[in-house]
Amino acid sequence: MPAPEPRPPASGAPCVVDSHVYCFTAPDTPAGHDSGQEHLDWWQRQYAVHHQPAFRVRDRAPGDAHRLLNPGPDDPMRLVRDVNFRVDRTCRRLVWTVDGEDYTKQQLPPHVIEFPPGAMIAEMDYAGVDWGLIHADATLTRDTAYLAQCVAAFPNRLRAMAPIDEWLIPSEPDRAIQQAVDAIQTHHLHGLKIIPAYAYQHGRTQSFNEPAWQPFWKAVAGLQVPIFFTLGARPGSTDPRQGFIDELWELRKLLDQHPTLVTSITHGYPWREFLSGRSFTLPKDMWAPLAHTNTCLEVGFPYRLGDILDYPYRACWPVIEAMLKHVGPDRLLWGSDMPFQNRFCTYRQSRDYIERYCDPFLTATDRAALMGGNAARLLRLPAASA
């Protein structure tokens, strides 16, 4: 049985909702995959391409994580199989071996190889966070039942979205639809996560707005739960910034066809691509796809830029101001990416950089909406009517 849960915030106190947290089992557990090895393969691909630096364990000299892949014309994410990619439980990290030397990187924060719901609750309590929305990703877990168990352990603190096998949507829509229906109607989860890149990597589609996707969108619109998109650049794009904006226009087309869909963009924009030195270059047309929609946008900078910018992330203030102006305070969701943000700052600091340092342009009303009110409304939390 879980420990007794802390009481909810006092009546009238703003509710703090983290719209982006994770719970997951170790990388060598099945986690909804056919085997622990298959799950570990997903992690190997992630470690190969993630921007966190690799280093040699013996002396912390720089390493090259790209050596985890052997790209081919038909599979740009083909794995190298002779590097013994594995979980090091002594130091609680992922390690691989090249030419007799062990290498690692910290895409996962130090000492985190699993993050159960109790660990998430402990972090939330210490940082004063009332609710957390668990995100889904095939690398972390494809186990919808596990996510439901996380919520069941702390039903007054956690909500969760469900993973969908995106590569099934264009070719086997009935299977993908059944995954969504089971997640919402059987496991009682609270949203769906869509990462189009996973479908693109399988070479079966070039857009989540193609006709082959339409049966899926029509079906999930009827579930009446929010859909959270993790978007990247459009396939074939040479400019990642414009490619991302083009992908937003694909989302806009989808919403025009299915106006009842409620959507949110996880991670916000690919902010590393918009950063020049220590300041941002924001194209004039970057907000246009979101105009006159009900799409929410995540506000979260430490987990994406904490290796470049220092707390309290003053360089991000103009971007937050632009979000308030062009997207609106009623469609912004604070998200931390917990526990991944712990690579760069404390959980409390991931709140403070907004709540304590953006006062010159962020009103108390707008701050309460961004830090919890909007997410509470989107997820129909009890606090939404308090």
Secondary structure, 3 states (H helix, E strand, C coil): CCCCCCCCCCCCCCCCEEEEECCECCCCCCCCCCCHHHHHHHHHHHHHHCCCCEEECCCCCECCHHHHECCECCECCCECCCCCCEEECCCCEEEEEECCEEEEECCCCCCCCCECHHHHHHHHHHHCCCEEEECCECCCECCHHHHHHHHHHCCCCEEECEECCHHHCCCCHHHHHHHHHHHHHHCCCCCEEECHHHHHHCCCCCCCCCHHHHHHHHHHHCCCCCEEECCCCCCCCCCHHHHHHHHHHHHHHHHHHCCCCCEEECCCCCHHHHEECCEECCCCCCCHHHCCCCCEEEECCHHHHCCCCCCCCHHHHHHHHHHHHHCCHHHEEECCCECHHHHCCCHHHHHHHHHCCCCCCCCHHHHHHHHHHHHHHHHCCHHHHC
